[in-house]
């Protein structure tokens, strides 16, 4: 079973903007028998993902630093809960457990997690696929930022392929299947 690491925001106020796409992604991941590794949250988009995914019978691995391991934040129905010493250890654990990464809209923590997997990929420490779910054009700034970096020679053109920005959960699952050389089921609802 392939494990997909998902980085997502923890703000409950953001849920209305992204809930439908996050739930569709959760269903598709469960239907295709992926295991999810994520930040163990029950709030924000992490919570939306976890609840829908578990409702569909998926296997959920939560990874949380000890200082955030409290009942008000941690989803109680993780199949496995790994408690780490700190945030850095949490990110490293999530990365090591995963075959690919999906980044959903989020705040500073989510962006930190994204850049934390892109920089090592740029340096060829890993070749795991990275996908950004571009709901409501949320990640357009990443493409703009990469173009600026390219223009000023901070990166070269090959670095534009460090991640794929996709618009729908269905497109994401299709691209994930190609990247992992798997034939995946995609049902457009």
LINNORRA-V67064 format. One record per residue. RES is the residue in one small letter. PHI is phi as a letter, one per 30 degrees, with the letter a starting at -180 (none if undefined). OMEGA is omega in whole degrees, 0 to 359 (none if undefined). NEAR is the number of other C-alpha atoms within 10 Angstrom. Layout:
res->RES phi->PHI omega->OMEGA near->NEAR
res->RES phi->PHI omega->OMEGA near->NEAR
//
This chain:
res->x phi->none omega->178 near->9
res->x phi->d omega->178 near->14
res->x phi->c omega->180 near->19
res->x phi->c omega->177 near->25
res->x phi->d omega->179 near->24
res->x phi->b omega->174 near->25
res->x phi->c omega->183 near->26
res->x phi->a omega->180 near->27
res->x phi->d omega->181 near->23
res->x phi->c omega->181 near->23
res->x phi->d omega->177 near->14
res->x phi->d omega->181 near->14
res->x phi->d omega->181 near->10
res->x phi->d omega->187 near->15
res->x phi->e omega->184 near->19
res->x phi->e omega->183 near->10
res->x phi->d omega->191 near->13
res->x phi->b omega->188 near->18
res->x phi->e omega->184 near->16
res->x phi->e omega->180 near->14
res->x phi->d omega->180 near->20
res->x phi->d omega->178 near->26
res->x phi->d omega->178 near->19
res->x phi->d omega->177 near->20
res->x phi->d omega->180 near->22
res->x phi->e omega->179 near->25
res->x phi->d omega->182 near->22
res->x phi->d omega->178 near->23
res->x phi->d omega->179 near->22
res->x phi->d omega->180 near->21
res->x phi->d omega->181 near->17
res->x phi->c omega->172 near->19
res->x phi->i omega->172 near->17
res->x phi->d omega->170 near->17
res->x phi->c omega->180 near->19
res->x phi->c omega->170 near->28
res->x phi->c omega->182 near->27
res->x phi->a omega->187 near->28
res->x phi->d omega->173 near->27
res->x phi->i omega->185 near->27
res->x phi->d omega->173 near->28
res->x phi->c omega->180 near->22
res->x phi->c omega->177 near->20
res->x phi->h omega->181 near->21
res->x phi->d omega->175 near->28
res->x phi->d omega->180 near->26
res->x phi->d omega->178 near->23
res->x phi->e omega->180 near->22
res->x phi->d omega->184 near->26
res->x phi->d omega->182 near->30
res->x phi->d omega->182 near->19
res->x phi->d omega->181 near->18
res->x phi->d omega->179 near->25
res->x phi->d omega->176 near->17
res->x phi->e omega->180 near->12
res->x phi->c omega->175 near->15
res->x phi->i omega->181 near->12
res->x phi->d omega->178 near->23
res->x phi->c omega->190 near->21
res->x phi->c omega->177 near->25
res->x phi->c omega->178 near->23
res->x phi->c omega->178 near->25
res->x phi->b omega->186 near->25
res->x phi->b omega->173 near->26
res->x phi->d omega->187 near->18
res->x phi->e omega->183 near->14
res->x phi->d omega->175 near->11
res->x phi->c omega->183 near->16
res->x phi->d omega->179 near->18
res->x phi->b omega->187 near->12
res->x phi->d omega->180 near->10
res->x phi->d omega->183 near->11
res->x phi->c omega->189 near->16
res->x phi->c omega->178 near->21
res->x phi->d omega->188 near->21
res->x phi->d omega->184 near->16
res->x phi->c omega->174 near->16
res->x phi->d omega->176 near->23
res->x phi->d omega->177 near->11
res->x phi->b omega->177 near->14
res->x phi->b omega->179 near->20
res->x phi->c omega->179 near->17
res->x phi->c omega->183 near->18
res->x phi->c omega->183 near->19
res->x phi->d omega->181 near->11
res->x phi->a omega->183 near->13
res->x phi->d omega->179 near->16
res->x phi->d omega->179 near->12
res->x phi->d omega->178 near->15
res->x phi->d omega->181 near->21
res->x phi->d omega->180 near->21
res->x phi->d omega->178 near->14
res->x phi->d omega->179 near->17
res->x phi->d omega->181 near->25
res->x phi->d omega->181 near->22
res->x phi->d omega->181 near->10
res->x phi->d omega->194 near->15
res->x phi->c omega->176 near->18
res->x phi->c omega->181 near->18
res->x phi->a omega->182 near->20
res->x phi->b omega->172 near->26
res->x phi->b omega->180 near->22
res->x phi->c omega->177 near->22
res->x phi->c omega->177 near->25
res->x phi->e omega->180 near->24
res->x phi->a omega->183 near->19
res->x phi->c omega->185 near->13
res->x phi->d omega->180 near->9
res->x phi->d omega->179 near->13
res->x phi->d omega->179 near->18
res->x phi->d omega->176 near->16
res->x phi->d omega->179 near->14
res->x phi->d omega->178 near->20
res->x phi->d omega->182 near->22
res->x phi->d omega->179 near->11
res->x phi->d omega->175 near->15
res->x phi->c omega->179 near->22
res->x phi->d omega->182 near->21
res->x phi->d omega->177 near->13
res->x phi->d omega->178 near->12
res->x phi->d omega->177 near->18
res->x phi->e omega->181 near->16
res->x phi->d omega->176 near->10
res->x phi->i omega->173 near->10
res->x phi->d omega->173 near->11
res->x phi->a omega->178 near->14
res->x phi->b omega->181 near->15
res->x phi->d omega->179 near->19
res->x phi->d omega->179 near->21
res->x phi->b omega->181 near->24
res->x phi->b omega->174 near->22
res->x phi->c omega->176 near->24
res->x phi->d omega->191 near->23
res->x phi->d omega->177 near->21
res->x phi->e omega->179 near->21
res->x phi->h omega->178 near->13
res->x phi->h omega->184 near->12
res->x phi->e omega->185 near->15
res->x phi->c omega->177 near->18
res->x phi->e omega->180 near->13
res->x phi->d omega->180 near->10
res->x phi->d omega->178 near->13
res->x phi->d omega->178 near->14
res->x phi->d omega->181 near->11
res->x phi->d omega->179 near->11
res->x phi->d omega->177 near->17
res->x phi->d omega->177 near->17
res->x phi->d omega->179 near->13
res->x phi->d omega->178 near->16
res->x phi->d omega->181 near->16
res->x phi->e omega->182 near->12
res->x phi->c omega->172 near->10
res->x phi->i omega->172 near->10
res->x phi->d omega->176 near->11
res->x phi->b omega->174 near->15
res->x phi->c omega->188 near->13
res->x phi->e omega->178 near->12
res->x phi->d omega->180 near->9
res->x phi->d omega->177 near->16
res->x phi->d omega->182 near->15
res->x phi->c omega->179 near->11
res->x phi->d omega->179 near->16
res->x phi->b omega->173 near->21
res->x phi->c omega->177 near->18
res->x phi->c omega->183 near->21
res->x phi->b omega->188 near->18
res->x phi->c omega->184 near->17
res->x phi->b omega->175 near->19
res->x phi->e omega->180 near->24
res->x phi->d omega->177 near->19
res->x phi->d omega->180 near->16
res->x phi->d omega->179 near->22
res->x phi->d omega->178 near->22
res->x phi->d omega->180 near->16
res->x phi->d omega->177 near->18
res->x phi->d omega->178 near->22
res->x phi->e omega->178 near->16
res->x phi->d omega->182 near->12
res->x phi->d omega->181 near->13
res->x phi->c omega->181 near->14
res->x phi->h omega->179 near->9
res->x phi->b omega->173 near->12
res->x phi->c omega->185 near->12
res->x phi->c omega->178 near->18
res->x phi->d omega->177 near->15
res->x phi->b omega->178 near->17
res->x phi->c omega->180 near->11
res->x phi->d omega->183 near->10
res->x phi->d omega->none near->5
//
